[in-house]
Amino acid sequence: MLSASTVDWLSIPNALDHTSYFANKGNLKLQFMISIMLMSEFLCGFDGTIVGSLSALSSWQNDLGHPTGARLGLLNAMSSITGCLIGPFNAYVCDRFGRRWPLRIYGMTMTLGTIVGVCAGTQAGTGGYVMFLISKGIIGAGMQMGLVTAMICLQEITHPRHRVVCAAIFDPCWSLGSFLATIIIYGTSRAFTSSWSWRVPYLIQVPLAAYVLFATFLIPETPRFLISKGRNDEALAFLVKYHGNGDPNDELVKFEYEEMVQTIAAEKEAAGQTWSQVWNAPGNKHRFGLAALMTFVPQLNGNAVISFYYTNMLKLVGISGAQTLLGINAGLLFFKFFVMIGVSAALPKMRRRLTVLVTWPMMTVAMAGIMGASAAYAASGKTNHHAAIATVAMVWVYSGLESVPAPVFYSYPAEMLNYATRAKGMAIWSVVNQCCGIFSSFVNSIGLNNIGYKYYAFYVALLPCQWLLMYIYMVETKGYTLEEIAYVFEGDQAAVAGVVHSGEASESDSEKKVAV
């Protein structure tokens, strides 16, 4: 063990310090586990783009009866509707049966739902729309459980020195999946004129879902879950194997283990484990409120209009043609992915709260620009070519700005929740996420159909309100270990083992001192 002196946790010796990347077998195996979590989000992005991209194909429109307005909105919202119904049970499954089962359920529902969707429209009549709707419902039932659990696992299994970056690249995987789905649909639209132009891209989801399903049988539970169930030896074995490359005397592994054991015990003693006990514990109402806010903000910031209805937006300014629409969309998605990867790599050096607060006013101006350019096009009698180009340009500006804080929103919720609140807080995140998804998926379609570009005014007004809420309630977590973040909420009364707090988390890593 380390001596009883006060040390900076980042300076504690570890296998990473003296072992090359490929020689560190434990770390390589850990990357395999992390790949399952990232594949979950990649698959979500792939599936989430399907309806928006397929709506540009005449074969899909014919097979599903040309859905528009409320019918198209229901297709996009169906996953959120079933996810909202199932989401609250995820906390119980996670805390009772472990982190792996929700991921397995996700893999199973994605596989089954995709097969049902591929069969949509194979028979004459109106059944194509109904079958595709059922497909999206089945997928949604497991997707939210899988995504929430993947976010939790990324915080709980990742090496502490890599935790921030690994959690941050979760959201870019959505953009990567969305980009590849659009590229594949673009290719199949040129290769096929039949229904296979949309069925082939949809069918690709099956092997991806199978990877998530079967790979979870090859990995252990997270060490924090094992400790919470009294299986401390298994938790220590996990840390030794995957964080210490098999060395039981690794100093960082010893520190991690002791901090986890003592902190989880202190949390149980301080707050208990029932909903009422956790809710009434100091700092937890703030945590739960932030969990809800951190999904309300990105879900209802206007990005969903672009994600689900970019084709419709472009048609409003006179841009049409399947290949043209898909090509512009693919370029936008790749651009967003590039921005998010850059931010993810820099996130350990960035202040989370400041990043969001600086970006949001610029996003408001960009959204107003989209509305203004679209209005100019409409006022010209749909003849102002420059206004149409300006609309596309402003969408790219807005998307680029929106991509800067995006990795924060998907790493921050599970990060700022302590172990006692993590599954429950993410259940709240899940319900709010799906409720916002229902609204944005369903209402956006109706709004764009009925009032066109004027609908953007809703988001121009909402964005400043979101900024104010984040300014008041969002806290800085930069530089803390997962357990130390409790200090931001409870101060010196935080249930954290052996940590000496000597300053704000946002100042410098040297200010986080740990007594071991």
Secondary structure, 3 states (H helix, E strand, C coil): CCCCCEEEHHHCCCHHHCCCCCCCHHHHHHHHHHHHHHHHHHHHHHHHHHHHHHCCCHHHHHHHCCCCHHHHHHHHHHHHHHHHHHHHHHHHHHHHHCCHHHHHHHHHHHHHHHHHHHCCCCCCCCHHHHHHHHHHHHHHHHHHHHHHHHHHHHHHHCCCCCHHHHHHCHHHHHHHHHHHHHHHHHHHHHHCCCCHHHHHHHHCHHHHHHHHHHHHHHCCCCHHHHHHCCCHHHHHHHHHHHCCCCCCCCHHHHHHHHHHHHHHHHHHHHHCCCHHHHHHCCCHHHHHHHHHHHHHHHHCCCHHHHHHHHHHHHHHCCCCCHHHHHHHHHHHHHHHHHHHHHHHHHHHHCCHHHHHHHHHHHHHHHHHHHHHHHHHHHHCCCCCHHHHHHHHHHHHHHHHHHHCCHHHHHHHHHHHCCHHHHHHHHHHHHHHHHHHHHHHHHHHHHHHHHHHHHHHHHHHHHHHHHHHHHHHHCCCCCCCCCCCCHHHHHHHHCCCCCEEECCCCCCCHHHEEEEC
